[in-house]
């Protein structure tokens, strides 16, 4: 699922947005790179997605 679709679902829900955000299958790397205008419903939704889908960059490996 794309981040934009997940944001639309969260913003449009009448239920618990924390529960909705927790269960949406999104790519953590895509969430980490997403932005939203401050003080908007979209920013709140994106913040929840970032909370439940933290991104950790892969460590670079070196061959010996």
LUMLUMDREN-2810 file (N, C-alpha, C; in Angstrom, 1 decimal):
<atoms>
<atom><aa>X</aa><ch>A</ch><at>N</at><xx>0.8</xx><yy>-1.2</yy><zz>0.0</zz></atom>
<atom><aa>X</aa><ch>A</ch><at>CA</at><xx>0.0</xx><yy>0.0</yy><zz>0.0</zz></atom>
<atom><aa>X</aa><ch>A</ch><at>C</at><xx>0.9</xx><yy>1.2</yy><zz>0.0</zz></atom>
<atom><aa>X</aa><ch>A</ch><at>N</at><xx>0.5</xx><yy>2.2</yy><zz>-0.8</zz></atom>
<atom><aa>X</aa><ch>A</ch><at>CA</at><xx>1.3</xx><yy>3.5</yy><zz>-0.8</zz></atom>
<atom><aa>X</aa><ch>A</ch><at>C</at><xx>1.0</xx><yy>4.3</yy><zz>0.4</zz></atom>
<atom><aa>X</aa><ch>A</ch><at>N</at><xx>1.9</xx><yy>5.2</yy><zz>0.8</zz></atom>
<atom><aa>X</aa><ch>A</ch><at>CA</at><xx>1.7</xx><yy>6.0</yy><zz>1.9</zz></atom>
<atom><aa>X</aa><ch>A</ch><at>C</at><xx>0.5</xx><yy>7.0</yy><zz>1.7</zz></atom>
<atom><aa>X</aa><ch>A</ch><at>N</at><xx>0.4</xx><yy>7.5</yy><zz>0.5</zz></atom>
<atom><aa>X</aa><ch>A</ch><at>CA</at><xx>-0.7</xx><yy>8.4</yy><zz>0.3</zz></atom>
<atom><aa>X</aa><ch>A</ch><at>C</at><xx>-2.1</xx><yy>7.7</yy><zz>0.5</zz></atom>
<atom><aa>X</aa><ch>A</ch><at>N</at><xx>-2.2</xx><yy>6.5</yy><zz>0.1</zz></atom>
<atom><aa>X</aa><ch>A</ch><at>CA</at><xx>-3.4</xx><yy>5.7</yy><zz>0.3</zz></atom>
<atom><aa>X</aa><ch>A</ch><at>C</at><xx>-3.7</xx><yy>5.5</yy><zz>1.8</zz></atom>
<atom><aa>X</aa><ch>A</ch><at>N</at><xx>-2.6</xx><yy>5.2</yy><zz>2.6</zz></atom>
<atom><aa>X</aa><ch>A</ch><at>CA</at><xx>-2.7</xx><yy>4.9</yy><zz>4.0</zz></atom>
<atom><aa>X</aa><ch>A</ch><at>C</at><xx>-3.1</xx><yy>6.2</yy><zz>4.7</zz></atom>
<atom><aa>X</aa><ch>A</ch><at>N</at><xx>-2.6</xx><yy>7.3</yy><zz>4.3</zz></atom>
<atom><aa>X</aa><ch>A</ch><at>CA</at><xx>-3.0</xx><yy>8.6</yy><zz>4.9</zz></atom>
<atom><aa>X</aa><ch>A</ch><at>C</at><xx>-4.4</xx><yy>8.9</yy><zz>4.6</zz></atom>
<atom><aa>X</aa><ch>A</ch><at>N</at><xx>-4.9</xx><yy>8.7</yy><zz>3.4</zz></atom>
<atom><aa>X</aa><ch>A</ch><at>CA</at><xx>-6.3</xx><yy>8.9</yy><zz>3.1</zz></atom>
<atom><aa>X</aa><ch>A</ch><at>C</at><xx>-7.2</xx><yy>8.0</yy><zz>4.0</zz></atom>
<atom><aa>X</aa><ch>A</ch><at>N</at><xx>-6.8</xx><yy>6.8</yy><zz>4.2</zz></atom>
<atom><aa>X</aa><ch>A</ch><at>CA</at><xx>-7.6</xx><yy>5.9</yy><zz>5.1</zz></atom>
<atom><aa>X</aa><ch>A</ch><at>C</at><xx>-7.6</xx><yy>6.4</yy><zz>6.5</zz></atom>
<atom><aa>X</aa><ch>A</ch><at>N</at><xx>-6.5</xx><yy>6.8</yy><zz>7.1</zz></atom>
<atom><aa>X</aa><ch>A</ch><at>CA</at><xx>-6.4</xx><yy>7.3</yy><zz>8.4</zz></atom>
<atom><aa>X</aa><ch>A</ch><at>C</at><xx>-7.3</xx><yy>8.5</yy><zz>8.6</zz></atom>
<atom><aa>X</aa><ch>A</ch><at>N</at><xx>-7.1</xx><yy>9.5</yy><zz>7.7</zz></atom>
<atom><aa>X</aa><ch>A</ch><at>CA</at><xx>-7.8</xx><yy>10.8</yy><zz>7.7</zz></atom>
<atom><aa>X</aa><ch>A</ch><at>C</at><xx>-9.3</xx><yy>10.5</yy><zz>7.6</zz></atom>
<atom><aa>X</aa><ch>A</ch><at>N</at><xx>-9.7</xx><yy>9.6</yy><zz>6.8</zz></atom>
<atom><aa>X</aa><ch>A</ch><at>CA</at><xx>-11.2</xx><yy>9.3</yy><zz>6.6</zz></atom>
<atom><aa>X</aa><ch>A</ch><at>C</at><xx>-11.8</xx><yy>8.4</yy><zz>7.6</zz></atom>
<atom><aa>X</aa><ch>A</ch><at>N</at><xx>-11.1</xx><yy>7.9</yy><zz>8.5</zz></atom>
<atom><aa>X</aa><ch>A</ch><at>CA</at><xx>-11.7</xx><yy>6.9</yy><zz>9.5</zz></atom>
<atom><aa>X</aa><ch>A</ch><at>C</at><xx>-12.5</xx><yy>7.6</yy><zz>10.6</zz></atom>
<atom><aa>X</aa><ch>A</ch><at>N</at><xx>-13.5</xx><yy>6.9</yy><zz>11.1</zz></atom>
<atom><aa>X</aa><ch>A</ch><at>CA</at><xx>-14.2</xx><yy>7.4</yy><zz>12.2</zz></atom>
<atom><aa>X</aa><ch>A</ch><at>C</at><xx>-13.9</xx><yy>6.6</yy><zz>13.5</zz></atom>
<atom><aa>X</aa><ch>A</ch><at>N</at><xx>-13.0</xx><yy>5.6</yy><zz>13.3</zz></atom>
<atom><aa>X</aa><ch>A</ch><at>CA</at><xx>-12.5</xx><yy>4.8</yy><zz>14.4</zz></atom>
<atom><aa>X</aa><ch>A</ch><at>C</at><xx>-11.3</xx><yy>5.4</yy><zz>15.1</zz></atom>
<atom><aa>X</aa><ch>A</ch><at>N</at><xx>-10.6</xx><yy>4.5</yy><zz>15.8</zz></atom>
<atom><aa>X</aa><ch>A</ch><at>CA</at><xx>-9.4</xx><yy>4.9</yy><zz>16.5</zz></atom>
<atom><aa>X</aa><ch>A</ch><at>C</at><xx>-8.3</xx><yy>5.0</yy><zz>15.5</zz></atom>
<atom><aa>X</aa><ch>A</ch><at>N</at><xx>-7.8</xx><yy>6.2</yy><zz>15.2</zz></atom>
<atom><aa>X</aa><ch>A</ch><at>CA</at><xx>-6.7</xx><yy>6.3</yy><zz>14.2</zz></atom>
<atom><aa>X</aa><ch>A</ch><at>C</at><xx>-5.4</xx><yy>5.6</yy><zz>14.6</zz></atom>
<atom><aa>X</aa><ch>A</ch><at>N</at><xx>-5.1</xx><yy>5.5</yy><zz>15.8</zz></atom>
<atom><aa>X</aa><ch>A</ch><at>CA</at><xx>-3.9</xx><yy>4.8</yy><zz>16.3</zz></atom>
<atom><aa>X</aa><ch>A</ch><at>C</at><xx>-4.0</xx><yy>3.3</yy><zz>15.8</zz></atom>
<atom><aa>X</aa><ch>A</ch><at>N</at><xx>-5.2</xx><yy>2.7</yy><zz>16.0</zz></atom>
<atom><aa>X</aa><ch>A</ch><at>CA</at><xx>-5.4</xx><yy>1.3</yy><zz>15.7</zz></atom>
<atom><aa>X</aa><ch>A</ch><at>C</at><xx>-5.3</xx><yy>1.1</yy><zz>14.1</zz></atom>
<atom><aa>X</aa><ch>A</ch><at>N</at><xx>-5.9</xx><yy>2.0</yy><zz>13.4</zz></atom>
<atom><aa>X</aa><ch>A</ch><at>CA</at><xx>-5.9</xx><yy>2.0</yy><zz>12.0</zz></atom>
<atom><aa>X</aa><ch>A</ch><at>C</at><xx>-4.4</xx><yy>2.1</yy><zz>11.5</zz></atom>
<atom><aa>X</aa><ch>A</ch><at>N</at><xx>-3.7</xx><yy>3.1</yy><zz>12.0</zz></atom>
<atom><aa>X</aa><ch>A</ch><at>CA</at><xx>-2.3</xx><yy>3.3</yy><zz>11.5</zz></atom>
<atom><aa>X</aa><ch>A</ch><at>C</at><xx>-1.4</xx><yy>2.1</yy><zz>11.8</zz></atom>
<atom><aa>X</aa><ch>A</ch><at>N</at><xx>-1.7</xx><yy>1.5</yy><zz>13.0</zz></atom>
<atom><aa>X</aa><ch>A</ch><at>CA</at><xx>-0.9</xx><yy>0.3</yy><zz>13.4</zz></atom>
<atom><aa>X</aa><ch>A</ch><at>C</at><xx>-1.0</xx><yy>-0.8</yy><zz>12.4</zz></atom>
<atom><aa>X</aa><ch>A</ch><at>N</at><xx>-2.2</xx><yy>-1.0</yy><zz>11.8</zz></atom>
<atom><aa>X</aa><ch>A</ch><at>CA</at><xx>-2.4</xx><yy>-2.2</yy><zz>11.0</zz></atom>
<atom><aa>X</aa><ch>A</ch><at>C</at><xx>-2.3</xx><yy>-2.0</yy><zz>9.5</zz></atom>
<atom><aa>X</aa><ch>A</ch><at>N</at><xx>-2.0</xx><yy>-0.8</yy><zz>9.1</zz></atom>
<atom><aa>X</aa><ch>A</ch><at>CA</at><xx>-1.8</xx><yy>-0.6</yy><zz>7.6</zz></atom>
<atom><aa>X</aa><ch>A</ch><at>C</at><xx>-0.4</xx><yy>-1.1</yy><zz>7.1</zz></atom>
<atom><aa>X</aa><ch>A</ch><at>N</at><xx>-0.4</xx><yy>-1.9</yy><zz>6.1</zz></atom>
<atom><aa>X</aa><ch>A</ch><at>CA</at><xx>0.8</xx><yy>-2.4</yy><zz>5.5</zz></atom>
<atom><aa>X</aa><ch>A</ch><at>C</at><xx>1.5</xx><yy>-1.4</yy><zz>4.6</zz></atom>
<atom><aa>X</aa><ch>A</ch><at>N</at><xx>2.5</xx><yy>-0.6</yy><zz>5.1</zz></atom>
<atom><aa>X</aa><ch>A</ch><at>CA</at><xx>3.2</xx><yy>0.3</yy><zz>4.3</zz></atom>
<atom><aa>X</aa><ch>A</ch><at>C</at><xx>4.7</xx><yy>0.1</yy><zz>4.4</zz></atom>
<atom><aa>X</aa><ch>A</ch><at>N</at><xx>5.4</xx><yy>0.6</yy><zz>3.4</zz></atom>
<atom><aa>X</aa><ch>A</ch><at>CA</at><xx>6.9</xx><yy>0.4</yy><zz>3.4</zz></atom>
<atom><aa>X</aa><ch>A</ch><at>C</at><xx>7.5</xx><yy>1.5</yy><zz>4.3</zz></atom>
<atom><aa>X</aa><ch>A</ch><at>N</at><xx>8.2</xx><yy>1.0</yy><zz>5.3</zz></atom>
<atom><aa>X</aa><ch>A</ch><at>CA</at><xx>8.8</xx><yy>2.0</yy><zz>6.3</zz></atom>
<atom><aa>X</aa><ch>A</ch><at>C</at><xx>9.8</xx><yy>3.0</yy><zz>5.6</zz></atom>
<atom><aa>X</aa><ch>A</ch><at>N</at><xx>10.5</xx><yy>2.6</yy><zz>4.6</zz></atom>
<atom><aa>X</aa><ch>A</ch><at>CA</at><xx>11.4</xx><yy>3.5</yy><zz>3.9</zz></atom>
<atom><aa>X</aa><ch>A</ch><at>C</at><xx>10.6</xx><yy>4.6</yy><zz>3.2</zz></atom>
<atom><aa>X</aa><ch>A</ch><at>N</at><xx>9.5</xx><yy>4.2</yy><zz>2.6</zz></atom>
<atom><aa>X</aa><ch>A</ch><at>CA</at><xx>8.6</xx><yy>5.2</yy><zz>1.9</zz></atom>
<atom><aa>X</aa><ch>A</ch><at>C</at><xx>8.0</xx><yy>6.2</yy><zz>2.9</zz></atom>
<atom><aa>X</aa><ch>A</ch><at>N</at><xx>7.6</xx><yy>5.6</yy><zz>4.1</zz></atom>
<atom><aa>X</aa><ch>A</ch><at>CA</at><xx>7.1</xx><yy>6.5</yy><zz>5.1</zz></atom>
<atom><aa>X</aa><ch>A</ch><at>C</at><xx>8.1</xx><yy>7.5</yy><zz>5.6</zz></atom>
<atom><aa>X</aa><ch>A</ch><at>N</at><xx>9.3</xx><yy>7.0</yy><zz>5.8</zz></atom>
<atom><aa>X</aa><ch>A</ch><at>CA</at><xx>10.4</xx><yy>7.9</yy><zz>6.3</zz></atom>
<atom><aa>X</aa><ch>A</ch><at>C</at><xx>10.7</xx><yy>9.0</yy><zz>5.3</zz></atom>
<atom><aa>X</aa><ch>A</ch><at>N</at><xx>10.5</xx><yy>8.8</yy><zz>4.0</zz></atom>
<atom><aa>X</aa><ch>A</ch><at>CA</at><xx>10.8</xx><yy>9.8</yy><zz>3.0</zz></atom>
<atom><aa>X</aa><ch>A</ch><at>C</at><xx>9.6</xx><yy>10.7</yy><zz>2.7</zz></atom>
<atom><aa>X</aa><ch>A</ch><at>N</at><xx>8.4</xx><yy>10.4</yy><zz>3.3</zz></atom>
<atom><aa>X</aa><ch>A</ch><at>CA</at><xx>7.2</xx><yy>11.2</yy><zz>3.0</zz></atom>
<atom><aa>X</aa><ch>A</ch><at>C</at><xx>7.2</xx><yy>12.5</yy><zz>3.8</zz></atom>
<atom><aa>X</aa><ch>A</ch><at>N</at><xx>6.5</xx><yy>13.5</yy><zz>3.3</zz></atom>
<atom><aa>X</aa><ch>A</ch><at>CA</at><xx>6.3</xx><yy>14.7</yy><zz>4.0</zz></atom>
<atom><aa>X</aa><ch>A</ch><at>C</at><xx>4.9</xx><yy>15.2</yy><zz>3.9</zz></atom>
<atom><aa>X</aa><ch>A</ch><at>N</at><xx>4.5</xx><yy>16.0</yy><zz>4.8</zz></atom>
<atom><aa>X</aa><ch>A</ch><at>CA</at><xx>3.1</xx><yy>16.6</yy><zz>4.8</zz></atom>
<atom><aa>X</aa><ch>A</ch><at>C</at><xx>3.2</xx><yy>18.0</yy><zz>5.4</zz></atom>
<atom><aa>X</aa><ch>A</ch><at>N</at><xx>2.3</xx><yy>18.8</yy><zz>4.9</zz></atom>
<atom><aa>X</aa><ch>A</ch><at>CA</at><xx>2.3</xx><yy>20.2</yy><zz>5.5</zz></atom>
<atom><aa>X</aa><ch>A</ch><at>C</at><xx>1.9</xx><yy>20.2</yy><zz>6.9</zz></atom>
<atom><aa>X</aa><ch>A</ch><at>N</at><xx>2.7</xx><yy>21.0</yy><zz>7.7</zz></atom>
<atom><aa>X</aa><ch>A</ch><at>CA</at><xx>2.5</xx><yy>21.0</yy><zz>9.2</zz></atom>
<atom><aa>X</aa><ch>A</ch><at>C</at><xx>1.1</xx><yy>21.4</yy><zz>9.5</zz></atom>
<atom><aa>X</aa><ch>A</ch><at>N</at><xx>0.6</xx><yy>21.0</yy><zz>10.7</zz></atom>
<atom><aa>X</aa><ch>A</ch><at>CA</at><xx>-0.7</xx><yy>21.3</yy><zz>11.3</zz></atom>
<atom><aa>X</aa><ch>A</ch><at>C</at><xx>-1.9</xx><yy>20.9</yy><zz>10.4</zz></atom>
<atom><aa>X</aa><ch>A</ch><at>N</at><xx>-1.8</xx><yy>19.8</yy><zz>9.8</zz></atom>
<atom><aa>X</aa><ch>A</ch><at>CA</at><xx>-2.9</xx><yy>19.2</yy><zz>8.9</zz></atom>
<atom><aa>X</aa><ch>A</ch><at>C</at><xx>-3.2</xx><yy>17.8</yy><zz>9.4</zz></atom>
<atom><aa>X</aa><ch>A</ch><at>N</at><xx>-4.4</xx><yy>17.4</yy><zz>9.0</zz></atom>
<atom><aa>X</aa><ch>A</ch><at>CA</at><xx>-4.7</xx><yy>16.0</yy><zz>9.3</zz></atom>
<atom><aa>X</aa><ch>A</ch><at>C</at><xx>-3.7</xx><yy>15.0</yy><zz>8.7</zz></atom>
<atom><aa>X</aa><ch>A</ch><at>N</at><xx>-3.2</xx><yy>15.3</yy><zz>7.5</zz></atom>
<atom><aa>X</aa><ch>A</ch><at>CA</at><xx>-2.3</xx><yy>14.5</yy><zz>6.8</zz></atom>
<atom><aa>X</aa><ch>A</ch><at>C</at><xx>-1.0</xx><yy>14.4</yy><zz>7.6</zz></atom>
<atom><aa>X</aa><ch>A</ch><at>N</at><xx>-0.6</xx><yy>15.5</yy><zz>8.2</zz></atom>
<atom><aa>X</aa><ch>A</ch><at>CA</at><xx>0.7</xx><yy>15.4</yy><zz>9.0</zz></atom>
<atom><aa>X</aa><ch>A</ch><at>C</at><xx>0.5</xx><yy>14.6</yy><zz>10.2</zz></atom>
<atom><aa>X</aa><ch>A</ch><at>N</at><xx>-0.7</xx><yy>14.6</yy><zz>10.9</zz></atom>
<atom><aa>X</aa><ch>A</ch><at>CA</at><xx>-1.0</xx><yy>13.7</yy><zz>12.0</zz></atom>
<atom><aa>X</aa><ch>A</ch><at>C</at><xx>-0.9</xx><yy>12.3</yy><zz>11.6</zz></atom>
<atom><aa>X</aa><ch>A</ch><at>N</at><xx>-1.6</xx><yy>12.0</yy><zz>10.4</zz></atom>
<atom><aa>X</aa><ch>A</ch><at>CA</at><xx>-1.6</xx><yy>10.6</yy><zz>9.9</zz></atom>
<atom><aa>X</aa><ch>A</ch><at>C</at><xx>-0.2</xx><yy>10.1</yy><zz>9.6</zz></atom>
<atom><aa>X</aa><ch>A</ch><at>N</at><xx>0.6</xx><yy>11.0</yy><zz>9.0</zz></atom>
<atom><aa>X</aa><ch>A</ch><at>CA</at><xx>1.9</xx><yy>10.6</yy><zz>8.6</zz></atom>
<atom><aa>X</aa><ch>A</ch><at>C</at><xx>2.8</xx><yy>10.4</yy><zz>9.9</zz></atom>
<atom><aa>X</aa><ch>A</ch><at>N</at><xx>2.6</xx><yy>11.2</yy><zz>10.9</zz></atom>
<atom><aa>X</aa><ch>A</ch><at>CA</at><xx>3.3</xx><yy>11.0</yy><zz>12.2</zz></atom>
<atom><aa>X</aa><ch>A</ch><at>C</at><xx>2.9</xx><yy>9.6</yy><zz>12.8</zz></atom>
<atom><aa>X</aa><ch>A</ch><at>N</at><xx>1.7</xx><yy>9.2</yy><zz>12.7</zz></atom>
<atom><aa>X</aa><ch>A</ch><at>CA</at><xx>1.3</xx><yy>7.9</yy><zz>13.2</zz></atom>
<atom><aa>X</aa><ch>A</ch><at>C</at><xx>1.9</xx><yy>6.8</yy><zz>12.4</zz></atom>
<atom><aa>X</aa><ch>A</ch><at>N</at><xx>2.0</xx><yy>7.0</yy><zz>11.1</zz></atom>
<atom><aa>X</aa><ch>A</ch><at>CA</at><xx>2.6</xx><yy>5.9</yy><zz>10.3</zz></atom>
<atom><aa>X</aa><ch>A</ch><at>C</at><xx>4.1</xx><yy>5.8</yy><zz>10.6</zz></atom>
<atom><aa>X</aa><ch>A</ch><at>N</at><xx>4.7</xx><yy>6.9</yy><zz>10.8</zz></atom>
<atom><aa>X</aa><ch>A</ch><at>CA</at><xx>6.1</xx><yy>6.9</yy><zz>11.2</zz></atom>
<atom><aa>X</aa><ch>A</ch><at>C</at><xx>6.3</xx><yy>6.3</yy><zz>12.6</zz></atom>
<atom><aa>X</aa><ch>A</ch><at>N</at><xx>5.4</xx><yy>6.5</yy><zz>13.5</zz></atom>
<atom><aa>X</aa><ch>A</ch><at>CA</at><xx>5.5</xx><yy>5.9</yy><zz>14.8</zz></atom>
<atom><aa>X</aa><ch>A</ch><at>C</at><xx>5.4</xx><yy>4.4</yy><zz>14.7</zz></atom>
<atom><aa>X</aa><ch>A</ch><at>N</at><xx>4.5</xx><yy>3.8</yy><zz>13.9</zz></atom>
<atom><aa>X</aa><ch>A</ch><at>CA</at><xx>4.3</xx><yy>2.4</yy><zz>13.9</zz></atom>
<atom><aa>X</aa><ch>A</ch><at>C</at><xx>5.1</xx><yy>1.7</yy><zz>12.8</zz></atom>
<atom><aa>X</aa><ch>A</ch><at>N</at><xx>5.8</xx><yy>2.5</yy><zz>11.9</zz></atom>
<atom><aa>X</aa><ch>A</ch><at>CA</at><xx>6.6</xx><yy>1.9</yy><zz>10.9</zz></atom>
<atom><aa>X</aa><ch>A</ch><at>C</at><xx>8.0</xx><yy>2.6</yy><zz>10.9</zz></atom>
<atom><aa>X</aa><ch>A</ch><at>N</at><xx>8.8</xx><yy>2.4</yy><zz>12.0</zz></atom>
<atom><aa>X</aa><ch>A</ch><at>CA</at><xx>10.1</xx><yy>3.1</yy><zz>12.0</zz></atom>
<atom><aa>X</aa><ch>A</ch><at>C</at><xx>11.0</xx><yy>2.5</yy><zz>11.0</zz></atom>
<atom><aa>X</aa><ch>A</ch><at>N</at><xx>11.8</xx><yy>3.4</yy><zz>10.4</zz></atom>
<atom><aa>X</aa><ch>A</ch><at>CA</at><xx>12.7</xx><yy>3.0</yy><zz>9.4</zz></atom>
<atom><aa>X</aa><ch>A</ch><at>C</at><xx>14.2</xx><yy>3.0</yy><zz>9.9</zz></atom>
<atom><aa>X</aa><ch>A</ch><at>N</at><xx>14.9</xx><yy>1.9</yy><zz>9.7</zz></atom>
<atom><aa>X</aa><ch>A</ch><at>CA</at><xx>16.3</xx><yy>1.8</yy><zz>10.1</zz></atom>
<atom><aa>X</aa><ch>A</ch><at>C</at><xx>17.0</xx><yy>1.5</yy><zz>8.8</zz></atom>
<atom><aa>X</aa><ch>A</ch><at>N</at><xx>17.9</xx><yy>2.4</yy><zz>8.4</zz></atom>
<atom><aa>X</aa><ch>A</ch><at>CA</at><xx>18.7</xx><yy>2.2</yy><zz>7.2</zz></atom>
<atom><aa>X</aa><ch>A</ch><at>C</at><xx>19.6</xx><yy>1.0</yy><zz>7.4</zz></atom>
<atom><aa>X</aa><ch>A</ch><at>N</at><xx>19.7</xx><yy>0.2</yy><zz>6.3</zz></atom>
<atom><aa>X</aa><ch>A</ch><at>CA</at><xx>20.6</xx><yy>-1.0</yy><zz>6.4</zz></atom>
<atom><aa>X</aa><ch>A</ch><at>C</at><xx>22.0</xx><yy>-0.5</yy><zz>6.6</zz></atom>
<atom><aa>X</aa><ch>A</ch><at>N</at><xx>22.8</xx><yy>-1.3</yy><zz>7.4</zz></atom>
<atom><aa>X</aa><ch>A</ch><at>CA</at><xx>24.2</xx><yy>-1.0</yy><zz>7.6</zz></atom>
<atom><aa>X</aa><ch>A</ch><at>C</at><xx>25.0</xx><yy>-1.4</yy><zz>6.4</zz></atom>
<atom><aa>X</aa><ch>A</ch><at>N</at><xx>25.9</xx><yy>-0.6</yy><zz>6.0</zz></atom>
<atom><aa>X</aa><ch>A</ch><at>CA</at><xx>26.8</xx><yy>-0.9</yy><zz>4.9</zz></atom>
<atom><aa>X</aa><ch>A</ch><at>C</at><xx>27.7</xx><yy>-2.0</yy><zz>5.3</zz></atom>
<atom><aa>X</aa><ch>A</ch><at>N</at><xx>27.8</xx><yy>-3.0</yy><zz>4.5</zz></atom>
<atom><aa>X</aa><ch>A</ch><at>CA</at><xx>28.8</xx><yy>-4.1</yy><zz>4.8</zz></atom>
<atom><aa>X</aa><ch>A</ch><at>C</at><xx>30.0</xx><yy>-4.0</yy><zz>3.9</zz></atom>
<atom><aa>X</aa><ch>A</ch><at>N</at><xx>31.1</xx><yy>-4.3</yy><zz>4.4</zz></atom>
<atom><aa>X</aa><ch>A</ch><at>CA</at><xx>32.3</xx><yy>-4.3</yy><zz>3.6</zz></atom>
<atom><aa>X</aa><ch>A</ch><at>C</at><xx>32.9</xx><yy>-5.7</yy><zz>3.5</zz></atom>
<atom><aa>X</aa><ch>A</ch><at>N</at><xx>33.3</xx><yy>-6.0</yy><zz>2.3</zz></atom>
<atom><aa>X</aa><ch>A</ch><at>CA</at><xx>33.9</xx><yy>-7.3</yy><zz>2.1</zz></atom>
<atom><aa>X</aa><ch>A</ch><at>C</at><xx>35.4</xx><yy>-7.3</yy><zz>2.5</zz></atom>
<atom><aa>X</aa><ch>A</ch><at>N</at><xx>35.8</xx><yy>-8.3</yy><zz>3.1</zz></atom>
<atom><aa>X</aa><ch>A</ch><at>CA</at><xx>37.2</xx><yy>-8.4</yy><zz>3.6</zz></atom>
<atom><aa>X</aa><ch>A</ch><at>C</at><xx>38.0</xx><yy>-9.3</yy><zz>2.7</zz></atom>
</atoms>
